[in-house]
Amino acid sequence: MLRIALGIAVLATMVATSMPAAAQGMITQRNRLYVVTSASSAPVTEVMVNRFTENFEGVQRPQVRVTGTGRGFEVFCAGIGPETPDILVASRRMPRSTFENCKAHGVTEIVEIRLGLGAVVLAARRGDTAVPLTSQQVYTAVAAELSEDEIFAPNRRTSWADVDASLPRRDIRVIVPEAGSGTRALFEDLVLEAGCRELRPIRLLFEAAYRRSKCVTLRTDGRVIAVRSDDVVSALLASPPGTLAVMSFDQAARAAGNVVPITLDGVQPNPASIAALDYDQTRTVYLYAKRQHSRNRQGIGVVRGVREMLTEATSEQASGPGGYLSAAGLVPLSPADRAEQRRIAERSAVMSR
């Protein structure tokens, strides 16, 4: 009886390994992809997931979980296995510290793909007078504390004219995404820190973390209002004239002409200035995939579809000029860069830092 049982087990294994790929899906530990995305990248992710489901017969629509970028990195790096995500779409590149945290939890084979370019912008309602600003003026308007005689004190400026005499005497009202969102992090990095880092009182601060806190801590006196990233556009449209809002370029592009990005540091954000990297507040949207979750040649693995998603995301139909990711607000990479991303996807090449 023991010999018969062993024979049956061996036969079952031989049959399983010779089955066609569609049938081998039964050997995976989960029946659909699990994707985590930042709130600002969620529209891009939704479009990509929908097209993936349409283009690959027999796959279930991936599960999508929307988090802040920082939280998304934490969830993605939590480990390997069916309870952890397969793919992360992020509005900024994975920091080295996060990469090391991934490795510490066993996530050692990560594929990094650049999907396209976007930007963080300040926008006004259509019809409002859009006055060009600099990053330093924005920092001065929204920072919780400013240096007065080399002593930091609460920010008392109430109008843009108080920030710079060349600006209109209009109340300072700025809507920002809540802390933890990818767009908020980019605003802090690319606008606030850019606007304050060269100021002498900031440069005199020795500790880096303390310097950053002085740059990115926002006032809480009602001049700056934080809302969910998804609600920034609607909050701006419901606000008094003259209000500005911080949002991603793709959010502004999807607002059906109701909001207008303003010129920042002398450059108007548009597809051309973003593609040329002339607009300093440009960002890259990244896709991260766990190669360890891909099925092997015998069809065994965590889930079906990791390689297929990489192929779909880097196709010209997705990321090229006029592709569906462009319709979602991303500006395509250069032809050479797109070809490089396709090569990475084809080989499932593992990133190194």
Secondary structure as UniProt FT lines:
FT   HELIX           2..18
FT   HELIX           21..24
FT   HELIX           25..27
FT   STRAND          34..38
FT   TURN            39..41
FT   HELIX           42..55
FT   TURN            57..58
FT   STRAND          63..67
FT   HELIX           69..76
FT   TURN            77..78
FT   TURN            82..83
FT   STRAND          87..90
FT   HELIX           96..104
FT   TURN            105..106
FT   STRAND          110..125
FT   TURN            126..127
FT   HELIX           135..142
FT   STRAND          145..148
FT   TURN            149..150
FT   STRAND          151..154
FT   HELIX           160..163
FT   TURN            165..166
FT   STRAND          174..177
FT   TURN            179..180
FT   HELIX           182..187
FT   HELIX           188..192
FT   HELIX           193..196
FT   TURN            197..198
FT   HELIX           200..203
FT   HELIX           208..216
FT   STRAND          224..227
FT   HELIX           229..231
FT   HELIX           232..237
FT   TURN            241..242
FT   STRAND          244..248
FT   HELIX           249..253
FT   TURN            256..257
FT   STRAND          259..261
FT   TURN            265..266
FT   HELIX           271..275
FT   TURN            276..277
FT   TURN            280..281
FT   STRAND          282..290
FT   HELIX           291..293
FT   TURN            297..298
FT   HELIX           306..313
FT   HELIX           316..319
FT   TURN            321..322
FT   HELIX           324..327
FT   TURN            328..329
FT   HELIX           335..347
//
